């Protein structure tokens, strides 16, 4: 499953080009947010597949990252069953 990344705008260029830092990487992206509210350096955003889809408040971004980090820790604790027959399909 693909998830959008929470990032911060580093630079805004011409024609909707933006540079976003997310997960420690800088990504060239295209701004698809409404034109009447242009992005600025420092804005928090949701980015997916190289497209900035929406702007977030600091609080929204922090909440989203906290939830994602918590869910990632839960999945790290998941272990396959110790009994291999539990993984067999039942007919």
Backbone bond lengths (Angstrom), bond angles and torsions (degrees), N, CA, C in turn:
res aa  C-N    CA-C-N  psi(-1)  N-CA   C-N-CA  omega(-1)  CA-C   N-CA-C  phi
1 X - - - 1.443 - - 1.521 108.17 -
2 X 1.304 115.97 134.91 1.454 121.68 178.19 1.522 109.89 -93.84
3 X 1.296 115.64 137.99 1.457 121.27 177.68 1.507 109.71 -122.26
4 X 1.312 115.62 147.15 1.454 119.60 173.75 1.520 109.39 -66.58
5 X 1.310 115.57 152.89 1.456 121.27 178.03 1.517 109.28 -100.92
6 X 1.319 115.30 143.50 1.456 120.78 173.91 1.524 106.10 -93.53
7 X 1.324 116.46 125.94 1.458 119.59 -177.16 1.510 112.36 -140.70
8 X 1.320 114.31 -177.84 1.463 122.04 178.09 1.520 108.11 -127.77
9 X 1.328 116.05 132.54 1.460 121.00 178.59 1.521 108.82 -68.02
10 X 1.327 116.01 127.13 1.464 122.31 178.88 1.525 109.86 -96.11
11 X 1.333 116.28 -39.93 1.467 121.00 -178.52 1.516 109.17 -153.38
12 X 1.330 114.77 150.49 1.463 121.86 177.73 1.520 107.93 -119.67
13 X 1.328 115.54 127.55 1.462 120.29 179.97 1.511 111.32 -111.12
14 X 1.312 115.80 -163.34 1.460 122.13 -179.49 1.523 110.96 -82.77
15 X 1.334 115.18 154.27 1.462 120.60 172.43 1.508 115.16 64.49
16 X 1.305 118.11 28.01 1.461 121.19 178.38 1.509 115.03 85.20
17 X 1.319 117.33 7.16 1.473 120.24 178.39 1.525 109.85 -77.94
18 X 1.321 116.11 131.36 1.464 121.37 176.53 1.521 109.24 -136.28
19 X 1.313 114.99 151.21 1.456 121.44 173.63 1.518 105.99 -108.68
20 X 1.337 116.79 122.60 1.456 122.70 -175.50 1.523 109.18 -119.63
21 X 1.325 116.18 136.27 1.462 120.85 173.19 1.524 107.92 -101.92
22 X 1.332 115.63 123.06 1.458 122.14 -179.66 1.520 109.27 -144.66
23 X 1.302 116.46 132.43 1.468 121.55 178.98 1.527 112.28 54.80
24 X 1.336 116.27 36.36 1.452 120.69 177.33 1.518 115.20 78.58
25 X 1.332 117.13 5.93 1.472 120.96 179.24 1.511 109.49 -120.14
26 X 1.310 116.09 150.74 1.467 121.24 173.93 1.518 108.24 -102.78
27 X 1.338 114.19 131.83 1.461 120.74 -173.86 1.526 109.25 -129.00
28 X 1.345 116.33 131.16 1.460 120.90 171.05 1.521 107.20 -74.67
29 X 1.329 116.70 127.37 1.459 120.79 -176.37 1.522 110.15 -136.15
30 X 1.322 114.86 170.44 1.458 122.41 177.35 1.525 108.54 -114.84
31 X 1.321 115.62 131.20 1.463 122.21 -179.10 1.523 110.43 -79.67
32 X 1.330 116.95 118.53 1.461 121.86 175.77 1.531 111.27 -111.93
33 X 1.326 118.05 14.73 1.462 121.08 177.49 1.520 109.30 -77.17
34 X 1.343 117.89 162.18 1.472 120.49 -178.73 1.530 112.79 -56.62
35 X 1.326 116.01 138.03 1.463 121.75 -177.21 1.518 113.10 -65.49
36 X 1.350 117.99 -27.06 1.462 119.89 -177.49 1.530 112.52 -71.92
37 X 1.324 117.04 -9.73 1.463 120.92 176.85 1.524 108.44 -131.15
38 X 1.345 118.22 76.34 1.463 120.70 -174.89 1.530 112.45 -63.37
39 X 1.320 114.30 150.77 1.463 120.40 176.84 1.524 110.35 -74.12
40 X 1.324 114.28 152.47 1.459 121.75 176.40 1.525 108.80 -131.64
41 X 1.312 115.49 157.02 1.457 120.61 175.88 1.525 108.77 -56.04
42 X 1.334 116.01 132.76 1.460 121.72 -179.70 1.515 114.00 99.47
43 X 1.350 118.11 -15.76 1.461 120.49 178.89 1.522 110.28 -64.35
44 X 1.326 116.36 144.32 1.462 122.34 174.71 1.521 107.45 -91.99
45 X 1.332 117.27 137.92 1.458 121.99 -173.27 1.525 112.02 -142.11
46 X 1.339 114.28 162.05 1.462 122.06 168.76 1.520 106.05 -103.76
47 X 1.329 115.70 127.64 1.460 122.07 -178.56 1.525 108.12 -124.96
48 X 1.328 115.96 137.98 1.461 121.03 177.14 1.519 108.51 -142.24
49 X 1.313 116.22 127.57 1.468 122.52 177.31 1.523 112.84 52.85
50 X 1.336 116.67 37.84 1.453 120.73 176.56 1.515 114.98 83.20
51 X 1.335 117.34 10.32 1.456 121.53 178.72 1.521 110.15 -121.39
52 X 1.327 116.58 129.93 1.462 120.81 174.43 1.522 106.25 -82.57
53 X 1.342 115.37 117.37 1.461 120.80 -173.62 1.525 113.38 -96.28
54 X 1.328 116.97 -32.47 1.465 118.85 -179.34 1.520 110.62 -159.92
55 X 1.322 113.48 160.16 1.457 121.80 176.93 1.528 107.25 -97.82
56 X 1.325 116.52 144.94 1.462 122.87 177.82 1.520 109.88 -120.23
57 X 1.324 115.91 153.43 1.458 119.13 169.06 1.518 107.23 -77.03
58 X 1.319 117.03 165.06 1.472 120.14 177.04 1.525 110.20 -57.07
59 X 1.328 116.23 -41.87 1.462 121.30 -178.74 1.530 111.17 -64.04
60 X 1.326 117.64 -44.09 1.460 121.23 178.59 1.525 110.97 -62.77
61 X 1.325 116.74 -42.73 1.465 120.82 179.90 1.526 110.57 -64.71
62 X 1.332 116.52 -44.41 1.472 120.06 178.87 1.521 111.29 -62.06
63 X 1.347 116.74 -42.68 1.467 120.65 178.50 1.524 111.21 -62.49
64 X 1.327 116.79 -45.49 1.468 121.00 -179.40 1.525 111.30 -62.23
65 X 1.332 116.41 -42.67 1.469 119.64 179.05 1.520 111.34 -67.42
66 X 1.311 117.00 -37.12 1.464 120.86 178.51 1.529 110.51 -64.01
67 X 1.330 116.73 -44.69 1.472 120.58 178.49 1.515 110.34 -63.07
68 X 1.337 116.58 -45.26 1.465 119.91 -179.53 1.531 111.13 -62.14
69 X 1.328 117.54 -43.22 1.462 120.80 179.60 1.520 111.12 -64.77
70 X 1.325 117.37 -39.91 1.464 121.54 178.81 1.530 110.69 -64.48
71 X 1.325 116.77 -44.60 1.466 120.62 -179.90 1.524 111.02 -66.16
72 X 1.322 117.44 -35.15 1.460 120.90 177.67 1.514 111.59 -64.88
73 X 1.330 116.84 -37.77 1.462 121.04 177.86 1.520 110.57 -66.70
74 X 1.339 117.39 -37.55 1.459 120.70 177.90 1.519 110.76 -63.65
75 X 1.322 117.88 -43.78 1.463 120.39 -177.86 1.519 111.27 -68.94
76 X 1.340 117.65 -27.12 1.468 120.43 176.32 1.522 111.11 -65.71
77 X 1.322 116.82 -26.41 1.468 120.74 -177.22 1.525 112.24 -86.59
78 X 1.329 118.39 -12.20 1.459 120.26 -179.49 1.518 110.38 -68.84
79 X 1.301 115.97 133.51 1.456 121.74 179.83 1.524 108.84 -126.93
80 X 1.325 117.70 146.33 1.461 119.14 175.51 1.528 109.41 -68.05
81 X 1.327 117.29 155.62 1.467 119.67 178.49 1.522 110.95 -59.70
82 X 1.332 115.89 145.47 1.461 119.45 179.39 1.524 111.22 -74.94
83 X 1.323 118.11 -21.72 1.456 123.15 178.24 1.527 108.17 -96.16
84 X 1.351 118.84 109.18 1.461 121.27 -176.79 1.522 114.01 -59.72
85 X 1.334 117.55 -24.34 1.484 119.07 -179.70 1.517 111.40 -69.12
86 X 1.349 117.50 -18.91 1.464 120.34 177.83 1.518 111.47 -70.86
87 X 1.323 116.40 -18.31 1.468 119.94 -178.78 1.533 110.78 -92.72
88 X 1.316 118.99 -7.22 1.460 121.55 -179.74 1.525 109.61 -74.12
89 X 1.308 115.59 143.93 1.472 120.70 177.71 1.522 108.52 -70.50
90 X 1.315 115.41 137.64 1.468 120.94 177.17 1.514 108.45 -96.80
91 X 1.333 116.49 136.28 1.466 119.34 -179.71 1.497 112.02 -103.34
